[in-house]
Amino acid sequence: MLAIGTDIVHVPSFAAQLDVPGSRFRAVFTDRELRTCAFKPDRAASLAARWAAKEAYIKAWSQSLYGSPPLIAPDAVDFAQIEVVADAFGRVAVVLRGEIARLGPPAESLSLSHDGEVAIAVCVVDAGGRREAICSST
């Protein structure tokens, strides 16, 4: 089963939150994501697109479970376990780690974009047989 998630982020609001000491947005990115975005022309927009990707993944995963309860409580998601990585040509993908990798379906496709005040991400997951295997073991 394919499922799609989309998220959009207002970059100025996100950038303002990034600058707040102790903001949760410092903890949602991996060191690699922070290094990758550090040298981008618009660091805040690049991080906002990655935040949108993490949200889009969660939405796609949730959609793949339509009619079933979530496997992780929404407030228990460790967003750093959903990492956006780029290849040598700048194409992006989602790499899952920890509990998310154990429970969540793989991300089949990811697209990021930002322009002006908005960043957007679209993520496609394929729950395949994993959802049935996970649900039958609970």
C-alpha positions as CSV (number, residue, x, y, z in Angstrom):
1,M,0.0,0.0,0.0
2,L,1.4,3.4,-1.0
3,A,0.6,6.4,1.1
4,I,1.5,10.0,0.6
5,G,2.2,12.7,3.2
6,T,2.7,16.4,2.6
7,D,3.8,19.2,4.8
8,I,4.4,23.0,4.4
9,V,6.3,25.2,6.7
10,H,6.3,29.0,7.0
11,V,10.1,29.7,6.8
12,P,10.2,33.1,8.8
13,S,8.3,31.6,11.7
14,F,10.4,28.5,11.7
15,A,13.6,30.6,11.5
16,A,12.5,32.6,14.5
17,Q,11.9,29.4,16.5
18,L,15.4,28.1,15.5
19,D,16.9,31.1,17.2
20,V,15.2,30.6,20.5
21,P,17.6,29.0,23.1
22,G,16.3,25.6,24.1
23,S,13.9,25.3,21.1
24,R,12.8,21.8,20.3
25,F,13.9,22.4,16.7
26,R,17.6,22.0,17.8
27,A,16.9,18.4,18.9
28,V,15.0,17.2,15.8
29,F,17.9,17.4,13.4
30,T,20.9,15.1,13.3
31,D,24.4,16.4,13.2
32,R,24.6,15.5,9.5
33,E,21.5,17.5,8.7
34,L,22.8,20.5,10.6
35,R,26.2,20.3,8.8
36,T,24.5,19.9,5.4
37,C,22.4,23.0,5.9
38,A,25.1,25.1,7.6
39,F,26.6,26.1,4.2
40,K,23.3,26.4,2.2
41,P,22.5,29.9,0.9
42,D,19.4,29.9,3.1
43,R,20.1,27.7,6.1
44,A,16.7,28.3,7.7
45,A,14.7,27.4,4.5
46,S,16.8,24.2,4.0
47,L,16.2,23.1,7.6
48,A,12.5,24.1,7.3
49,A,12.2,21.8,4.2
50,R,13.8,19.0,6.2
51,W,11.4,19.6,9.1
52,A,8.5,19.4,6.5
53,A,10.0,16.1,5.3
54,K,9.9,14.6,8.8
55,E,6.3,15.7,9.2
56,A,5.4,14.4,5.7
57,Y,6.9,11.0,6.6
58,I,4.9,10.8,9.8
59,K,1.7,11.8,7.8
60,A,2.4,9.2,5.1
61,W,3.0,6.5,7.7
62,S,-0.1,7.4,9.6
63,Q,-2.1,7.4,6.3
64,S,-0.8,3.9,5.6
65,L,-2.4,2.8,8.9
66,Y,-5.8,4.2,8.1
67,G,-8.4,2.6,10.3
68,S,-5.8,1.2,12.7
69,P,-4.4,2.9,15.8
70,P,-0.9,4.5,15.6
71,L,2.0,2.4,16.6
72,I,3.8,5.3,18.3
73,A,2.0,8.1,20.3
74,P,2.4,11.4,18.4
75,D,4.1,13.1,21.3
76,A,6.6,10.2,21.6
77,V,8.1,10.5,18.1
78,D,11.8,11.2,18.1
79,F,12.1,13.3,14.9
80,A,15.9,12.9,14.9
81,Q,15.3,9.2,14.0
82,I,13.9,10.4,10.6
83,E,16.9,11.8,8.8
84,V,17.0,13.5,5.5
85,V,20.1,12.7,3.6
86,A,21.3,13.9,0.2
87,D,23.4,12.0,-2.4
88,A,26.4,13.5,-4.2
89,F,24.0,15.1,-6.7
90,G,21.7,16.7,-4.1
91,R,18.9,14.2,-4.4
92,V,17.3,13.5,-1.0
93,A,16.0,10.4,0.7
94,V,14.7,9.5,4.2
95,V,16.9,7.3,6.4
96,L,15.1,5.8,9.4
97,R,16.8,4.9,12.7
98,G,15.9,3.5,16.1
99,E,12.3,2.7,16.9
100,I,11.0,4.5,13.8
101,A,13.1,2.2,11.6
102,R,11.8,-0.9,13.5
103,L,8.1,0.1,13.2
104,G,7.8,2.5,10.3
105,P,7.6,1.6,6.6
106,P,10.4,2.7,4.3
107,A,10.2,6.0,2.5
108,E,10.0,5.2,-1.2
109,S,10.3,8.8,-2.4
110,L,10.9,12.3,-1.0
111,S,10.7,15.7,-2.6
112,L,11.7,19.0,-1.0
113,S,11.3,22.5,-2.2
114,H,11.5,26.0,-0.8
115,D,10.7,29.4,-2.3
116,G,10.4,32.7,-0.5
117,E,8.5,32.2,2.8
118,V,7.5,28.6,2.3
119,A,9.1,25.2,2.4
120,I,7.3,22.0,1.4
121,A,7.9,18.3,1.4
122,V,6.1,15.3,-0.1
123,C,6.9,11.8,1.1
124,V,5.7,8.5,-0.2
125,V,5.9,5.3,1.9
126,D,5.2,1.7,1.0
127,A,3.8,-0.2,3.9
128,G,3.8,-3.4,1.9
129,G,3.5,-6.4,4.1
130,R,5.1,-4.7,7.1
131,R,1.9,-3.2,8.5
132,E,0.2,-6.6,8.6
133,A,3.3,-8.2,10.3
134,I,3.5,-5.4,12.8
135,C,-0.2,-5.4,13.6
136,S,-0.4,-9.2,13.9
137,S,2.5,-9.2,16.5
138,T,0.7,-6.8,18.9
